[in-house]
Amino acid sequence: MNDSAFPLEPTAAAAQAAIKEEFGFFGDWSERYQYLIDLGRKLPPFPGDLKTEEHRLHGCQSMVWLVPSGDADRLDFLAASDSAIVSGLVYLALRVYSGRSAREIVATEPDYIAQIGLAKHLSPTRSNGLAALLASIRDTAQRALA
């Protein structure tokens, strides 16, 4: 899976800054939700044979699959969801964390969530799912460092 579309920016901090700037262009949340949906459409193709229970992320109301690869020097994540908005949330998480070292992943708090106001505008089930996704990414990085 080294043909990952990520990272787009040189660091996780730069990715978070870019996300904050992009979401700042939109005046209201209906526009931001549309942008999230558009971002979700940019996720790299996810092979159907990987949509298994083994790769399914639990804690999400929607179906989400996450497949990590790599080592402590570089971890890549391939992910997909059956929900348009959740796919956008997945895209943002991968933009910040995929293609980074395990050390950078563990050291990077997902500040973009609060910075763009996501925390206040997600339903509790989507918030729980996003937390599960971020926890899984972080756990993968911590295991790679062990």
Secondary structure, 3 states (H helix, E strand, C coil): CCCCCCCCCCCHHHHHHHHHHHHHCCCCHHHHHHHHHHHHCCCCCCCHHHCCHHHECCCCCCCEEEEEEEECCEEEEEEEECCHHHHHHHHHHHHHHCCECHHHHHHCCCCHHHHCCHHHHCCHHHHHHHHHHHHHHHHHHHHHHC
